[in-house]
Amino acid sequence: MDDLPASLRASFAHLPLGKFPTSVERVTGLAPPDVDLWVKHENESSQLFGGNKVRKLEFLLGAARAKGMGRVVTFGGTGAHHVAATAVHGAMNGFDVTAYLFPQPADDHVRALMRLERASGADVHELGSILEVIPHRVYPRGAWLAGGGSSAIGTLGWVAGGGEILHQMNREELPPIDVVYCALGSCGTVAGLWWSLRRRLPIEIVAVRVVERPVGRMLTRRLVRRVSQLLDPLDLAPRGTMPVVRVEHAFVGPGYGWPSNESREAVALARDRGLELEPIYTGKVMAALLADARAGKLANKRVLFLQTQSTAPLDARVLEARGLLYPQSCKASAAPM
């Protein structure tokens, strides 16, 4: 399929939220010189709130709108970028948003995300644990969005993302990639790439775990199967061999939401090369990449790192001043569903 993203947008309900394609860039001096390191800047996907959740929300919010739903309901940790992205993009597109949050370690970044969610008008409920989410999932009172946006419909966003990477290689904006490094959290990004990154010489995906077991390969495979059920009848699969997926377990650190010494070091090294990472998700992925590079596992290979965090400002006042976020008083005037 020459233009998989366009075919998906034509075949499924879709709400344009992001600026795509996101750019790719060679980065020197971070990995050893025998590693050809490239970065795909998903942080550029939106001035409003970027990162890897935007692609998923284009299909999730599109599906909700197609069903006539005016409210979306989701959940995540108090620092979940999915929740913040849903709150902000939902507000900008006239949705009411309900979010259920379970505890994770708090820092300035987490607190800024929660302030942004409330400023965007989301109805935020803080729970005692993730188990308390279950009753709200049974009776969501709106369109239920899976954690991390990782349902089959949400995963279509990263099927499109994989197609975009192939398109960039075909156009020689990006050289033929041997290995892709990305975070393994709610599994939708990895599942979408696994389904779509097919070519004659297979690409390896290194999925770096940022949450504790058992979330991982089993959920990823299930998402791939569900995506196949959606897409196989449409004959949208690229030609070639599906990627090899290696799950890297060693860099999760103390657990979800906690930084590690390795991730902090990786964040500092990346900052020196102009990459703005954070220690909870992207820092752990970069730590795994650098460890593999230093061990010689990536010698003479072209490697693509997915920069999946948002680098948009988190201060709601800044966004409002730029005309990028509805003031709460204007929420009622948003376009009806």
BELWOVEN-V757748 format. One record per backbone hydrogen bond with DSSP energy under -1.0 kcal/mol. CO is the residue of the C=O (numbers start at 0). NH is the residue of the N-H. If there is no record, write none. Layout:
co=CO nh=NH
co=CO nh=NH
This chain:
co=2 nh=6
co=3 nh=7
co=4 nh=8
co=5 nh=9
co=6 nh=10
co=7 nh=11
co=22 nh=40
co=24 nh=38
co=31 nh=34
co=33 nh=299
co=34 nh=36
co=35 nh=302
co=36 nh=26
co=37 nh=304
co=38 nh=24
co=39 nh=41
co=39 nh=306
co=40 nh=43
co=41 nh=44
co=41 nh=50
co=44 nh=18
co=52 nh=56
co=53 nh=57
co=55 nh=59
co=56 nh=60
co=57 nh=14
co=58 nh=62
co=59 nh=63
co=60 nh=64
co=61 nh=65
co=62 nh=66
co=63 nh=68
co=64 nh=67
co=69 nh=95
co=70 nh=142
co=71 nh=97
co=72 nh=144
co=73 nh=99
co=75 nh=101
co=76 nh=79
co=79 nh=83
co=80 nh=84
co=81 nh=85
co=82 nh=86
co=83 nh=87
co=84 nh=88
co=85 nh=89
co=86 nh=90
co=87 nh=91
co=89 nh=94
co=90 nh=93
co=95 nh=71
co=96 nh=122
co=97 nh=73
co=98 nh=124
co=99 nh=75
co=100 nh=126
co=101 nh=77
co=106 nh=110
co=107 nh=111
co=108 nh=112
co=109 nh=113
co=110 nh=114
co=111 nh=115
co=112 nh=116
co=113 nh=117
co=114 nh=118
co=115 nh=119
co=116 nh=121
co=117 nh=120
co=121 nh=123
co=122 nh=98
co=124 nh=100
co=128 nh=131
co=129 nh=132
co=130 nh=133
co=132 nh=136
co=133 nh=137
co=134 nh=138
co=142 nh=72
co=145 nh=148
co=146 nh=149
co=148 nh=150
co=150 nh=154
co=153 nh=156
co=154 nh=157
co=154 nh=158
co=155 nh=159
co=156 nh=160
co=157 nh=161
co=158 nh=162
co=159 nh=163
co=160 nh=164
co=161 nh=165
co=162 nh=166
co=163 nh=167
co=164 nh=168
co=165 nh=169
co=166 nh=170
co=167 nh=172
co=167 nh=173
co=168 nh=171
co=177 nh=203
co=178 nh=303
co=179 nh=205
co=180 nh=305
co=181 nh=207
co=183 nh=209
co=186 nh=190
co=187 nh=191
co=188 nh=192
co=189 nh=193
co=190 nh=194
co=191 nh=195
co=192 nh=196
co=195 nh=197
co=198 nh=240
co=202 nh=243
co=203 nh=179
co=204 nh=245
co=205 nh=181
co=206 nh=247
co=207 nh=183
co=215 nh=219
co=216 nh=220
co=217 nh=221
co=218 nh=222
co=219 nh=223
co=220 nh=224
co=221 nh=225
co=222 nh=226
co=223 nh=227
co=224 nh=228
co=225 nh=229
co=226 nh=230
co=227 nh=231
co=230 nh=233
co=231 nh=234
co=240 nh=198
co=243 nh=204
co=245 nh=206
co=247 nh=208
co=251 nh=254
co=254 nh=257
co=259 nh=263
co=260 nh=264
co=261 nh=265
co=262 nh=266
co=263 nh=267
co=264 nh=268
co=265 nh=269
co=266 nh=270
co=267 nh=271
co=269 nh=272
co=269 nh=274
co=270 nh=273
co=277 nh=282
co=280 nh=284
co=281 nh=285
co=282 nh=286
co=283 nh=287
co=284 nh=288
co=285 nh=289
co=286 nh=290
co=287 nh=291
co=288 nh=292
co=289 nh=293
co=290 nh=294
co=291 nh=296
co=292 nh=295
co=297 nh=300
co=300 nh=35
co=301 nh=177
co=301 nh=178
co=302 nh=37
co=303 nh=180
co=304 nh=39
co=305 nh=307
co=307 nh=51
co=314 nh=318
co=315 nh=319
co=316 nh=320
co=317 nh=321
co=318 nh=323
co=319 nh=322
co=326 nh=329
co=327 nh=330
co=329 nh=332
co=330 nh=333
